[in-house]
């Protein structure tokens, strides 16, 4: 495809006009708070990937302007798109509005067609993965979103005055700042760690990696590679290893069959987007437990990307029972036999585990979990779901007993919000609606917190609309005659 720069400039001008017509961003209205001579952030957004960017844009759109996003990655490498993701294309339909926040000229489609034309969009089946990263870079630039890269959050501390203190590592330089609200937009592993089966806990690091890590696929050329899992990530990593020249790839799947039906895609609708939040806890639990049991199948094209290689081998009903190191290799034992491998990729998902995230150590004891709020019926217990945060209607953490009130000044706009809010933080199609819900909740909480200031400003406002010379009192005119 040939890119055209002039039409992209025209799109950017149209976007400026669209935002102007919509009065976006709105006029700032949050009273400035100053501590020790420095402005306190209205909102600090931890993470500047897709969720962090749309959160920052949504907040600024409604006039919350003292916002700053932080990301540990270098600029242009936020999120998984060009680091750990290995699919050829996105799995989301290409016309999803995603982070556009209701502005047509901000959509991926507008950005793509401005450069490659409408016919190219029609001809494209799915969005190439690296291209989505290019779009997100443009999204950040064209909106002028405030992001500090190469900045890691090393501690989150609640203060008695309701502020949240953040300890930062800015490319090796320590720093601290204060924020009134904090949004954790930290993606699929936002409150935990990549999940590894217990059998792999003692395996030396040189023999394995999780699918979410950066893996030197070129180093697997000529190697025997094992992939554990049956989801999209397992297929993507198996295919990447095969394409890099792996001598053999064995895919170990604990189920007797690969999942075939995506339950949530079958019920996806605006009704689900807006209605799920209002469901009783029992209904939410039933939805997500059923989805977990069924699992999400890998896309057909992802499986075919693997099976076109004759040296790819699927092992069904093959949970890993034992891993043993022998002379520079690992022997895998399953109910069906033993297999030698040089390297194992675990595509085994993520676990919500605050203990694995030292930056959250001080707030972890105060966060209400689903285990604290809901007891599932017999047969529906699920430890992984029970560990998820039990959030408020605006994505805010809710307190456990004796928790400082400031815990609810931290918001979870990441994958672990799914059980409370539905699949609004786990994919592209509904993130705009999710970010709008989040931004409105934060704006509401700030306004309520500042209600005395706003009321006093209301009482003090005295700019006259009328000057008194716009009319003549008819009775005074008669008396004066």
C-alpha positions in Angstrom: 0.0 0.0 0.0 1.2 3.5 -0.8 0.8 6.1 2.0 -0.2 9.7 1.2 0.9 12.4 3.6 -1.1 15.3 2.3 -4.5 13.6 2.9 -3.4 12.8 6.5 -2.7 16.5 7.1 -6.1 17.2 5.7 -7.6 14.7 8.2 -5.8 16.4 11.0 -7.2 19.7 10.0 -10.7 18.2 9.8 -10.1 16.7 13.3 -9.2 20.1 14.7 -12.5 21.5 13.1 -14.5 18.6 14.5 -13.2 19.1 18.0 -13.8 22.8 17.7 -17.4 22.3 16.7 -17.8 19.9 19.6 -16.1 22.4 22.0 -13.5 19.8 22.9 -11.5 19.7 25.0 -13.9 21.5 27.4 -12.9 24.5 29.5 -10.9 23.5 32.6 -13.0 23.8 35.7 -11.2 21.8 38.5 -9.8 24.2 41.2 -6.1 23.9 41.3 -4.7 22.3 44.5 -1.1 23.3 45.5 1.1 21.5 48.0 4.5 22.7 48.9 4.4 25.2 46.1 3.6 22.6 43.4 0.4 21.8 41.6 -1.1 18.6 42.6 -2.2 16.5 39.6 -6.0 16.1 39.2 -5.4 12.7 37.8 -2.3 10.6 37.3 -2.7 7.8 34.7 -0.4 4.8 35.2 0.1 3.4 31.8 0.1 5.1 28.4 -0.9 2.2 26.2 -4.3 2.1 24.5 -6.3 2.3 27.8 -4.1 5.0 29.2 -4.3 7.2 26.1 -8.1 7.0 25.8 -8.4 7.7 29.6 -6.3 10.8 29.3 -8.2 12.0 26.2 -11.6 11.4 27.9 -10.6 13.3 31.0 -9.3 16.3 29.0 -12.5 16.3 26.9 -14.6 17.0 30.0 -12.3 19.7 31.3 -10.1 17.8 33.8 -6.9 19.3 32.5 -4.2 18.6 35.2 -3.7 15.1 33.9 -0.4 13.3 33.3 0.1 9.7 32.0 3.2 7.7 32.8 4.7 4.7 31.1 7.8 2.7 31.8 8.3 2.0 28.1 10.0 4.2 25.6 7.8 6.4 23.4 6.2 4.3 20.7 6.6 1.0 22.5 3.8 1.3 25.0 1.6 -1.8 25.3 2.3 -5.2 23.7 1.7 -4.3 20.0 5.3 -4.2 18.8 7.0 -5.8 21.8 5.4 -9.1 23.0 2.4 -9.5 20.7 3.0 -11.9 17.9 -0.2 -12.1 16.0 -0.1 -10.9 12.4 -3.4 -8.9 12.7 -5.7 -7.7 15.4 -8.6 -10.0 16.2 -11.0 -7.1 16.5 -13.1 -6.1 13.5 -11.5 -3.4 11.5 -14.3 -0.9 11.7 -14.5 -0.8 15.6 -14.5 2.8 16.8 -12.3 2.0 19.7 -10.7 5.0 21.4 -12.2 7.6 19.1 -14.6 8.9 21.8 -17.4 9.6 19.4 -15.3 11.6 16.9 -15.4 10.1 13.4 -12.1 11.8 12.3 -10.3 10.2 15.2 -11.1 6.6 14.3 -8.6 4.1 12.9 -10.6 4.0 9.7 -10.3 7.7 9.1 -6.6 7.6 9.8 -6.1 4.6 7.5 -8.3 5.9 4.6 -6.6 9.3 4.7 -3.3 7.5 3.9 -4.2 4.5 1.8 -7.7 5.2 0.4 -11.2 3.8 1.0 -10.7 0.8 -1.4 -7.6 -0.3 0.5 -9.7 -0.3 3.7 -12.4 -2.4 1.9 -9.8 -4.9 0.7 -8.1 -5.2 4.1 -9.6 -8.1 6.2 -8.1 -7.3 9.6 -5.8 -4.5 10.9 -2.1 -5.4 10.8 -0.8 -5.4 14.3 2.2 -3.0 13.8 -0.2 -0.6 12.1 -2.4 -0.4 15.2 0.7 0.9 17.1 1.3 3.5 14.4 -2.3 4.7 14.8 -1.9 4.9 18.6 1.2 7.0 18.1 -0.7 9.3 15.8 -3.6 9.4 18.3 -1.3 10.6 21.1 0.4 13.1 18.9 -2.6 14.6 17.2 -4.4 15.1 20.5 -1.3 16.4 22.2 -1.7 14.0 25.2 0.7 14.5 28.1 2.7 11.3 28.5 6.0 10.8 30.3 7.8 7.8 29.0 10.7 5.8 30.6 8.9 6.4 34.0 8.0 3.5 36.3 5.8 3.8 39.3 7.6 2.1 42.3 5.2 2.9 45.1 1.6 4.1 45.6 0.9 5.5 49.1 -2.4 6.8 50.5 -2.2 10.0 52.6 -4.5 11.0 55.4 -5.6 14.1 53.5 -7.0 12.0 50.6 -4.1 12.6 48.2 -2.2 9.7 46.7 1.6 9.9 46.7 3.4 8.3 43.8 7.1 7.3 43.9 8.6 7.4 40.4 11.7 6.1 38.7 12.4 8.4 35.8 15.0 6.5 33.8 16.9 5.8 37.0 16.2 9.1 38.7 13.8 8.9 41.7 11.0 11.4 42.1 7.7 11.8 43.9 4.4 13.6 43.1 0.9 14.0 44.5 -2.4 13.3 42.7 -6.0 13.6 43.7 -7.0 10.6 41.6 -4.9 7.8 40.2 -6.0 5.5 37.3 -4.3 2.1 36.9 -4.5 1.6 33.1 -1.9 -1.1 33.2 -3.4 -3.6 30.7 -4.0 -7.3 31.0 -1.5 -8.0 33.8 -2.3 -4.7 35.5 -2.7 -6.1 39.0 -0.7 -9.2 38.9 1.8 -11.3 37.0 2.0 -13.8 34.1 0.5 -17.1 35.3 2.8 -20.1 35.3 1.7 -23.6 36.3 3.0 -24.9 39.6 5.0 -27.6 37.8 7.1 -24.8 36.2 8.0 -22.9 39.3 11.5 -24.4 39.8 12.4 -24.5 36.1 15.5 -22.5 35.3 14.7 -19.2 33.5 16.9 -20.1 30.5 14.5 -22.9 29.5 11.3 -20.9 29.4 9.4 -17.7 28.9 5.8 -16.5 29.3 4.1 -15.5 26.1 3.8 -11.9 27.4 7.6 -11.5 27.5 9.9 -10.3 24.7 11.3 -13.5 23.2 14.2 -13.7 20.8 12.5 -15.9 18.3 15.5 -15.9 16.0 17.4 -17.7 18.8 14.9 -20.6 18.5 16.0 -21.5 15.0 16.8 -25.2 14.8 15.5 -25.7 18.4 12.8 -27.9 19.7 10.1 -25.6 21.2 7.1 -26.5 23.3 4.1 -24.2 23.7 1.7 -24.7 26.6 -1.8 -23.4 26.0 -4.7 -23.4 23.5 -5.6 -19.8 23.2 -4.8 -17.1 20.7 -1.5 -16.3 22.4 -0.4 -19.9 22.2 -1.1 -20.1 18.5 0.7 -16.8 17.8 3.8 -17.8 19.7 3.8 -21.3 18.1 3.6 -19.7 14.6 6.3 -17.2 15.4 8.6 -19.9 16.5 7.9 -22.0 13.4 8.4 -19.0 11.1 11.7 -18.3 12.9 12.9 -21.7 11.9 12.2 -23.9 14.9 13.0 -27.5 14.1 9.9 -28.7 15.9 7.0 -27.1 17.8 4.9 -29.2 20.2 1.7 -27.6 21.5 0.4 -29.1 24.7 -3.3 -28.6 25.5 -4.8 -29.8 28.8 -8.3 -30.0 27.3 -9.5 -32.9 25.1 -10.4 -30.4 22.4 -9.5 -26.8 21.5 -12.2 -24.3 22.5 -14.4 -23.5 19.5 -17.1 -21.0 20.6 -16.4 -17.4 21.8 -19.3 -17.0 24.2 -18.9 -13.2 24.7 -18.7 -12.4 21.0 -22.1 -14.1 20.6 -23.7 -11.8 23.1 -21.7 -8.6 22.4 -24.0 -5.6 22.0 -24.4 -2.0 23.3 -26.9 -3.6 25.7 -24.1 -5.6 27.2 -21.8 -2.6 27.2 -24.2 -0.4 29.1 -26.3 -3.0 30.9 -23.8 -5.4 32.4 -22.8 -3.0 35.1 -26.3 -3.0 36.5 -26.5 -6.8 36.9 -26.7 -8.4 40.3 -23.4 -10.0 41.4 -24.8 -13.5 40.9 -25.5 -12.8 37.2 -22.1 -11.2 36.7 -20.4 -14.2 38.3 -22.5 -16.6 36.2 -21.5 -14.9 32.9 -17.8 -14.8 33.6 -17.5 -18.2 35.2 -19.3 -19.7 32.1 -16.9 -17.7 29.9 -13.9 -19.0 31.8 -15.1 -22.6 31.6 -15.7 -22.4 27.9 -12.5 -20.3 27.2 -12.0 -18.1 24.2 -11.0 -20.0 21.1 -8.1 -18.9 19.0 -9.1 -17.3 15.7 -9.3 -19.7 12.8 -6.6 -17.9 10.9 -4.2 -18.1 13.9 -4.6 -21.9 14.0 -4.1 -22.2 10.3 -1.0 -20.1 10.6 0.4 -22.9 12.7 -0.9 -25.9 10.9 0.5 -24.9 7.6 3.9 -26.1 9.0 4.4 -29.8 8.9 6.7 -29.7 12.0 3.9 -28.4 14.2 2.4 -31.0 16.5 -0.8 -30.7 18.6 -1.1 -32.8 21.8 -4.7 -32.7 23.2 -5.7 -34.0 26.7 -2.0 -33.4 27.6 -1.6 -31.4 30.8 2.0 -31.0 31.9 2.7 -33.4 34.8 6.4 -33.1 35.2 9.3 -31.0 33.9 12.8 -32.3 34.3 16.1 -30.8 33.1 18.5 -33.3 31.5 21.8 -32.3 29.8 20.8 -28.9 28.5 17.2 -29.8 27.6 13.9 -30.3 29.4 11.9 -33.5 29.4 8.1 -32.9 29.5 5.9 -35.5 30.9 2.2 -35.7 30.1 -0.4 -38.5 30.5 0.5 -39.5 26.9 4.2 -39.7 27.1 7.6 -37.9 27.4 8.9 -35.2 25.1 12.3 -33.6 24.8 12.4 -29.8 24.2 14.9 -27.0 24.3 12.6 -24.2 25.2 9.1 -23.8 26.6 6.7 -20.9 26.0 3.9 -20.7 28.5 0.8 -19.1 27.1 -1.0 -19.6 30.3 -2.6 -16.2 31.0 -2.3 -13.9 34.0 -3.2 -13.9 37.6 -4.4 -11.1 39.8 -1.8 -11.1 42.5 -1.0 -7.9 44.4 1.9 -9.6 46.2 3.7 -9.9 42.9 3.6 -6.1 42.4 5.7 -4.4 45.0 4.4 -0.9 43.8 1.0 -1.9 45.2 2.2 -3.4 48.4 1.0 -0.6 50.6 -2.5 -0.4 49.1 -3.2 -4.1 48.6 -4.6 -4.9 52.1 -7.2 -2.2 51.7 -8.7 -3.3 48.3 -12.0 -5.1 48.4 -12.0 -8.3 46.3 -14.8 -10.4 45.0 -13.9 -12.9 47.6 -14.9 -10.3 50.2 -18.2 -9.4 48.6 -19.7 -12.5 47.0 -20.0 -16.2 47.9 -20.7 -18.2 44.7 -23.1 -21.2 44.8 -21.8 -24.7 45.0 -19.9 -25.7 41.9 -19.2 -22.2 40.7 -16.1 -21.4 42.9 -13.2 -19.8 40.9 -10.2 -18.7 42.9 -8.9 -16.5 40.0 -12.1 -14.6 39.7 -12.4 -14.3 43.5 -9.1 -12.5 43.6 -10.3 -9.8 41.2 -11.1 -6.3 42.7 -14.7 -5.6 43.5 -15.0 -2.2 42.0 -17.5 0.7 42.3 -19.6 1.9 39.4 -16.9 4.3 38.3 -14.1 1.7 38.3 -12.9 2.9 41.8 -11.5 0.5 44.3 -13.9 -0.1 47.2 -12.5 -0.3 50.8 -12.1 -3.3 53.0 -12.9 -2.7 56.7 -10.7 0.0 58.3 -9.3 1.1 54.9 -8.3 4.7 54.4 -11.0 6.5 52.4 -8.4 7.5 49.8 -8.4 3.9 48.5 -11.4 4.9 46.5 -9.4 7.7 44.8 -7.6 5.0 42.9 -9.4 3.5 39.8 -8.8 0.3 38.0 -9.2 0.7 34.2 -7.5 -2.5 33.3 -8.4 -6.1 32.6 -9.2 -7.0 36.2 -12.2 -4.7 35.9 -14.0 -7.2 33.7 -15.9 -9.1 36.4 -17.4 -5.9 37.7 -17.9 -3.9 34.5 -17.9 -6.5 31.7 -15.7 -6.7 28.7 -15.2 -3.0 28.5 -11.5 -3.0 29.4 -10.3 -6.1 27.7 -10.6 -5.2 24.0 -10.9 -2.4 21.5 -14.6 -2.2 20.6 -16.0 -0.7 23.9 -13.0 1.1 25.4 -14.4 4.5 24.4 -17.5 3.9 26.3 -15.5 2.6 29.2 -13.2 5.6 29.3 -16.2 7.9 29.2 -17.8 6.1 32.1 -14.5 6.4 34.0 -13.9 10.1 33.2 -17.4 11.1 34.2 -17.0 9.2 37.5 -13.7 11.0 38.2 -15.2 14.4 37.3 -18.2 13.8 39.5 -16.0 12.8 42.5 -13.8 15.8 42.1 -16.8 18.2 41.8 -18.4 16.7 44.9 -15.1 16.9 46.8 -14.7 20.6 45.8 -18.4 21.4 46.4 -17.7 24.1 49.0 -15.4 25.9 46.5 -17.9 25.6 43.7 -20.8 26.9 45.9 -18.7 29.8 47.1 -17.8 30.6 43.5 -21.6 30.5 42.7 -22.3 32.9 45.5 -19.5 35.3 44.6 -20.3 35.4 40.9 -21.5 38.9 40.1 -20.8 39.6 36.4 -24.0 41.4 35.3 -25.8 40.2 32.1 -27.8 43.4 32.1 -26.5 46.9 32.8 -29.9 48.6 33.6 -30.0 50.8 30.5 -31.8 48.2 28.4 -35.3 49.3 29.3 -37.4 52.2 30.8 -39.8 51.8 33.7 -43.2 53.0 32.3 -44.5 54.1 35.7 -41.4 56.2 36.5 -41.7 57.8 33.0 -45.3 58.8 33.8 -44.5 60.2 37.2 -41.6 62.2 35.9 -43.8 63.8 33.3 
